[in-house]
């Protein structure tokens, strides 16, 4: 379920605010979104894998917290990010 190194570096490059940025909120949300999508596919194929479902729910809650933080502090970046990632809201 882990992201490949190339995928992760590409996501960081696409969503980073600067050349040294690897941990901003936007990057973390993008990485979580990619992992959530992969884990969702896995859970659809393996309906009885309850520990993966639990991990998926933890990631969704963590991403929701990051999104709330971003919405409170910078609404413009929040709207841009959810459009780029194809999230609802």
N, C-alpha and C positions, 0 to 999 in steps of 0.2 A: 504494500500500500504506500510505500515511500515514493517520493518523487525522485526521478532520475536527476543526476547532477546537472545535466545539460538543461533539462526542463526548469529546474529550480533557478539556475543562473539566468536563463532567459526571462523568467517571470520577474526576478529581482531587477534585471536590466530595464524591463519595460515599465515597472512601477516605481523605481527609485527616484528620489528627489534630487540626488546628486551622485557623483561617481563613487563615493565611499558609503552610500546609504544601503544598508542591508536589513535594517530592523524598524523602519518607520511603520506607522499604522497601515498605510496603503499596501506596503509590501507584505505585511503579515496577513492582511485580509485576502490578498490575491493568492498567497501560498495556501492558506486555509481553504479557500474556495476550490482550488485545483484538487487538493487532497479530499475534500468533501465529495466532489463529483466522482472521483475514483472509488471512494469507499461506498458511495451510494450504489454504483453499478455492482460492486461486490456483494452488497447486502441484498440486492434484488435477485442475484443468482443463488445466493446461499441464505435462504430465509431463516434458518435455524442457528445462524452464527450470532449469538446474542452478545458476546463480548465485543465484536466489531460494531454492532449496533450501538452499544453503550459508548464506545469510543467516538462513533459518529456524532452522537448526541452531545458529547462533551465538546467536540470541535465546533459544532453548530452554535452552542451557547457561547463559546469563546469568541467566535466570529461576530456574533450578535453584540457582545460587549464592545468589541473594537468598533463596530459600526455605530453604536450609540455614542461612543467617545468622539468619533470623527464628526458625527452629526452635530453634537453639542459645540465643538470647537471650530469647525470649518464646514459650513453647509455647502458651499460651492464644490469643494473637493469631494464631499460625500456624494453629491448628486452625480458628479463626473465619474466617480469610481463605480457606483452601482450601475450606471449606464455601460461603462466599459466591460464590467464583469457579467452583465446580463442578469443581475439580481432583480427581484421584484421590487416593491416599494416605490 
